Structure formats: C-alpha cells, structure tokens
Amino acid sequence: MSWETIRVNKIKCPCGKGTIKQEIKGDDWNRIEEETPIIQCDECSKKYKIESEYFNPKPAHDYTVYYCINKNNPDEKIKLNI
C-alpha cells in the first residue's frame, strides 16, 4: 500500500528554455494526489513562483488551477495548462 507515480505532466516554462513538471500519484485504493508543479528552469525559477487555486463546484468534481506568479510583480499571473 504505497503511492506510485502514474503520470508525469511537463510543459514549457514561460521563457521556453526549461520545463514545468508535475507528478500525479495513485495508491492501491484508487486515490489520486497531484504534486505541486516544479519549475525546472534556472531563469524562470528566479523570476516566478507557483501558486494554486482550488475549486469545488457542486455537483461537478473538484480541481486545482496552477499559476506562475512573478515574484517582483504579483499582478503578472500566467495560468498553467498542466
């Protein structure tokens, strides 16, 4: 009974030189856990941080939206399609 990686999502980072990676894990009871995405780019990791927004609309299923937020200008917000 342990968590195993069932999928890894990767997209290009905002500058295009690296990636943003997210692991999706599952266990023996069919529970799913999304890890917070990680910026794998030296340039973007200095400039951006990852933030999330959780939604739980009824009767639909819950979901999380992730954003790259500029550390120096929090109004600059890039929605990630990961």
RAZI-V735764 format. One record per residue. RES is the residue in one letter. PHI is phi as a letter, one per 40 degrees, with the letter a starting at -180 (none if undefined). OMEGA is omega as a letter, one per 20 degrees, with the letter a starting at -180 (NA if undefined). Layout:
# RAZI-V735764
RES_PHI_OMEGA + RES_PHI_OMEGA
This chain:
# RAZI-V735764
M_none_a + S_a_r + W_c_r + E_b_r + T_c_r + I_b_r + R_a_r + V_b_r + N_c_r + K_b_r + I_b_r + K_c_r + C_c_a + P_d_a + C_c_r + G_g_a + K_c_a + G_b_a + T_b_r + I_b_a + K_b_r + Q_b_r + E_c_r + I_b_a + K_b_r + G_b_r + D_b_a + D_c_a + W_b_r + N_g_r + R_c_a + I_b_r + E_b_r + E_c_r + E_c_r + T_c_r + P_d_a + I_b_r + I_c_r + Q_b_r + C_a_a + D_d_a + E_c_a + C_c_a + S_c_r + K_c_a + K_c_a + Y_b_r + K_b_r + I_c_r + E_b_a + S_b_r + E_b_a + Y_c_r + F_b_r + N_a_a + P_c_r + K_c_j + P_c_a + A_c_r + H_c_r + D_c_r + Y_a_a + T_b_r + V_b_a + Y_b_a + Y_b_r + C_c_a + I_b_r + N_c_a + K_c_a + N_c_a + N_a_a + P_d_r + D_c_r + E_c_a + K_b_a + I_b_r + K_c_a + L_c_r + N_c_a + I_b_NA
